[in-house]
Amino acid sequence: MRIAIVQYGVFHERYAALMAGGRETYYAQRYSVEYVDQLARRHEFVGICGVLGDGAERIALSDSLHSACVPHRNGAFDSRSIIALLREWRPERLILQAPDRSILRWALKSGVDVLPLLADSFEHMSIRQRIRAFQLARLLAKPAIRAIGNHNIPSCLSLQRIGAPAGKIYPWDWPHALRPEDNPAKTLPRGPAKLVFVGSLASAKGVGECIKAAAILAERGVAFQMTLIGSGSFSAEAARLIRSLGLADKVALAGKLSHDEVVAQLREATLALAPSHHAYPEGLPMTIYEALATRTPLALSDHPMFRLYFENTPAARMAPQKNPEALAAAIAELLANPGVYQRASQATQALWNRVKCDLTWGMLIDAWLGDKGANGLNAIRDFALDRKLPVPR
């Protein structure tokens, strides 16, 4: 079988780094790279097109495993060039890891069996975004689309709300190698609290609110150290804001760290922060999984993708988006009382059990392909969204 995958990252860069013994840069990176490598060993051809590299590249990693990069064009997804590459590759199956309507239309028109395998939400959209979402949902509803994956139940519910059929939406997850039962519940530290943000340093991820909340906490005499882990378009503004608010001794920009280093930071953290704006198309950030698995309580925004699991839970405190004062209050509430904090950390286990999905990324692909003796999608029918509703609290 000839299989193509369209994804955001450049596969051959991470493949080379990991095969050379490098560290993972994000959760389940080695798992996904090794899965694709094994997929190529079982099939005639696997081609992976990445769309976030700096320049166009094509590399044959083996006779059956090929990787290419198609950079963004003027900051936009270059669907035309990706489709041209797919025509050359002649796939029978396409795993599409972006909600791109042009590529989806091409696959449907060309008779290519396509699995949209997403990690996207569809909430608080502009009129133009609503039109695009409606067009996407019409394509996803076509009988030729046998299954649609999205990362965890909240993002799947948002996909259903725009019109995709619940019966063929499958909430998926990465394998749960990091688990709360492997880490002890935490107690409130005697010294400064360690506040950790992990993610893209983007304005819509709430990085500015983190820094402004730090200024409020410092003014109120709360003892803390804040670490912002990641890189992105807001990095320079974050550094300027830290300087202007006199927080150089309180807030550190750590840059990008390996996944092992991120987990180590969260194990030492008092609180994890996830103050995303509603406009940011979250699925369910891996920072949240990693925080729960390391028994770290959370202070987060009221993002639509967070509400299902985190509203009124003892393991977290939720603040309105874009509100540093409310974020500071949420942080302060968890730090004010050792008993409250300890109960929050203890509650991460039960919340983890609710948040995790047991259908993994690879299991969904195997079922869709009919690989490894899988009985097609019938084998995972009980994981479909319509079997999960109503979601138990």
N, C-alpha and C positions, 0 to 999 in steps of 0.2 A: 504494500500500500504506500502511496505517496501522500505525505502529510506536511502541511505548512502551519507555522505558528507566527502570529503577529503580536508582538509584545512591546512594552515601553523601553526596557533596558537592552543593551547590546550584549547578546549572549556570549559571543566569543571572547570578550574581554573578561567576563567573570569566569568562564570555563577555563581559560588559561591560568588565571590567578589561583583558582581553587585546585586545579590539577597540579599546580606547582607548590601546593601546601599553604596557600594564603588563607586568611581568615574570612569568614562570612562578613559582608557589610550590612546585611539585614536578615531578619528572621526567615528561616527555611530556604535560604539561598542555595545551600549545598544540596538540600533535598530536591529542589526543582531542577537544578542543573544536572544532577545525577539521574533524575527521572527521564529527562529529555535524552541524555546520553544512552540510557537503556532502551528508550523508545526507538532510537535510530538503529540499535542492534537487532531489533525485532522486525524492522520494516525496510522496504526498498529505499526510501528517501524521507528524510526529515529536514526541512528548511526553516530556519528561524529568522524572522525579519524584526530587527529592533529599530526603534524610532527616536532615540534620545542621544545618539552619538554626535560627534562634532563633524564627521565627514563620511561620505559614502564609502563603504567597504564591502568586499565579499571574500569569504574565507571558507575553504573546504577543510573541515576538522577531521573528516574521514570520508570514505567513499559514499557513505549514506547520510552523513551529518554535515549540513552546510549552514553557515551563518552569514547574515548580511546586515548592514546598517543603512537606513534611509533617513537622513536627518530631517528635522522640521524645516518647512519652507516659510520664511518670514514669521516664525513663531507658530505656524499652523501645521497640523497633521498633513503630510504630503501623500494623500490617498492615491493620487494619480501614479506617482512613482512606485508606490507599494503594489498597486494593481499590476503595473507593467512587470514587476519582479515576479509576482504570483503567476502571471501568464507564462513566464519562462519556466517556472518550477513545475507547472501543470499538476497541482495537488488534487487528489480525490477528496481529501478531508482538510478542513481549515479550522484551527483553533484561534479565535479572534479575541484578544484580551484588551480590547478597547471598543467602546460603543460607537464605532465609525459606520455611518449609514452607507457611504459610498462603497466601502469594501464589502459590506453585507449585501448590498444590491448586486454587486458584481458576482459574488459567490452564488446567490440565488439564481441569477440569470444564467450563470455558467454551469449550473448543475453540480456545484461543489457542496458537499455536505459540510455545514458549518456549525461549530459549537461556540456561541458567544460565552466567554468565560471571564466575567467582569469582577471589578472591585469598586463599584461606582454607586453613588446615590443620586436621586433625581428629586430634589426638594428646593423650595424657595428660588424658583427659576424666573428669569425675565421672560417677556412675551416671546422673544426669538428662541430662547431655550425651550420653552413649552412647545413651540411648533416643532422643533427638532426632536423633542422627546416623544411627541405624538407620532411623528414619522418613524422614529425608531421602533416604537411599540407596534405599529402596523406591520413592520417588517418581521419583528420577533413573533408575531401572532401567526405568520404564514405556516401552513402545515409542513413545509420542507424543513423548518427549524424544529428538531426533535427535542432539544433540551437547551436550557439557558442556565448558566451558573452565575451566581453573584456571592460576594463574600459576606457571609453571615445573614441572619434573618432580617435585621432592620433594613439593610440595603435591598434585600429581596422584596420586602413589603413596599418599598418606594418604587421598585420596578413594576410591581403589580398595580400600584396606584396610577401609573402612567398608561396602563392598558395591556401589559404583557400577561399571558395566561398563567395563573398560579400553578396549574397542573404540570407545566413543564419548566418551572423555575426551581432550581436546586441550590439551597444555601450550602456553601462549601467552606472549608477551613483548611489551614495548614496542619500538619501533624503536630501533636501536642507534646513535644520533647521537653519543654519547660513547664513544670506543673507546680501548683501551690503545695501539694502534699510533700514535695521534696524540700520545702523551705519552712522554717519556723515562723509563727506569727510574731509580729514586732511589738515592742514597747516604745513609748515616747522617749527619745534620747534626753539626757541631762543637758547636753550642750546645744549649740545652734542646730536647728532643724535643717536637713538637707532637702531642698526642693529641686526636682529634676524635670526638665522638659526634653523630650526626644522627638525629633521630626524635622520636616522641612522648615527652614527659617523663612517663612512667608508671612506676610501681614495677615492673611486670612486664616492662618493657623493659630492666631492669637499671641504671637511672640511679643508684640508691643504691649498687650494687656498683661502678660507675665511681668515685664519690666516695670510697668507702671504700678502693678500690684506690689512689687518688691519695694518700690519707693514708699507706698502707703504703710506697708508692714514695718519698714525701717523707722518711719516717723513715729509709729506707735510703740516702738521699743521691742518688737518681736525679734528674737535671736534666730537668724537663719543664714544659710548660704544657698544661692540659686545657681544651677548649672544648666545652660542651654546647649543641647547637643544636636548638631546637624549643620547643614549649610543651605544657602538659598538666597533669593533675591532681596530679602530683608536684612541680610547680615550686616551691611554697612550702616543701615539705619539703626539696627539694634545696638551696634557699637557706639554710634553717636548718642542714642538715647541713654545708654548706660552712663556715658561721660557727663551728659548734660544734667542728669538727675543725681550725680555724685554717688554712683553705686559701684564704682570700680572695685571696692573691697567686698561687695556683697553679691554681685552677679558676674559670672564668668561665661564667656563664649568658648566652648570646648571644641567646636568644629565637628567634622565627621569622625566617628569612632567605629571600630569593628563591632560586630554584634556581641561578641564575648565581652568587650569593654562596656557596651551599653548595659548588658545584664548585670555586670559587676557594679556599675553605677546605681542601678535600680535596687540591687540587693542592699546597698548601703543607704539608699534614699529613705527619707521620712515620708515624703509625699511625691507623687507623680502628677504632672500638670498636663491637661489636654483642653485648652480653652478655644477650640476651633470656632470660627464664625459659621453661621448657617450656610453662607454662600459656598463654603469649601466642600467639594463633593466627597466627603468621607464615606468609606465603607464602614469598617470598624478598625481603627488604627492598631497596629501590632503593639504599640506602646501600651495600650490598655491591657492586652493579653499579658504582656511581660510584667506590667505592674501587678496585676492580680496574681500571677504565678510566683512573684517574689514577695507576696503578701504586703504590697505597698498600697495604702489607701490613695484615693484619687481626688483631686479638685479639678473639675471640668466644666465646660459650658453646657448650655441646654440645647446643643445641636440635635436636630431631629433623629440622627442615627444613634445618639447616646440615650435618649429618653426611655426607650423600652426597657433597658436593663438598669439604668443608673438613677432614675428618678426615685426618690424616697428609699434608697438603700443605705444601710449603715456603713457600707464600705467606701462610700464616696460622698462628696458634697458638690452640688450643681449650682452654677451661677449663670445669670443671663449673659448672653454673648456680648462682646464689646464693652464689658463693664468691669474695669479694673478694681473699683471699690467693692463690688460684689464678689469678685474673685479673691481679693484680699480677705474679705470676711469669711469666705468658705475655707480658705487656708487656715485662718486664725481659729475658726471653730474647731477644726480637727487637732490643732496644736495646743488648745487651751486647757485640756483636761486629759490626764493620762488614761483614765478609764474609758473615755469616749474614743481616744485614739486606739487603745488596745482592742476594744470591741470592733472598731472599723477594720483593723488588720485581721482579726479572727474571722470577720464576715467575708473576706475575700475568697475563701474556699467555696462557700455556698454560691457566691456570685459567679465564680469561675465555672461551676457546674452548670449554671444557666446559660452563660455566654457561649461556651464552646459548642461547635458543631462536630458531629462525628463523621460526616462525609468529607473526606479529604479531596484536595485538588486532583491528586493522581487517581483516586478511586472514581471520581466523576469522569475523567478522561478515559480510563480503562473501560468503564461501562459503556460510554458513548462509542468507543472504537470497537467494543466487543473483544478486547484484549485479555490476555492472561486467563482465558477460559470463562470470562465474565459473561453472564447471560444477558448481555445488552442492558438497556435502561431498566428492564423489568427487575433486575437484581437490586436496584437502588430506589425503586418506586416509593418506598416508605419515607425516603428523605426529601421528597418533593414538597414544595411550600404548601400545597393544598392539604397535605397530610399533617402539616405542622400547625395549622390554624384551628382554633385560636391558640396563640402562643401562651403556654402556661406561665403564671407568675410564681 
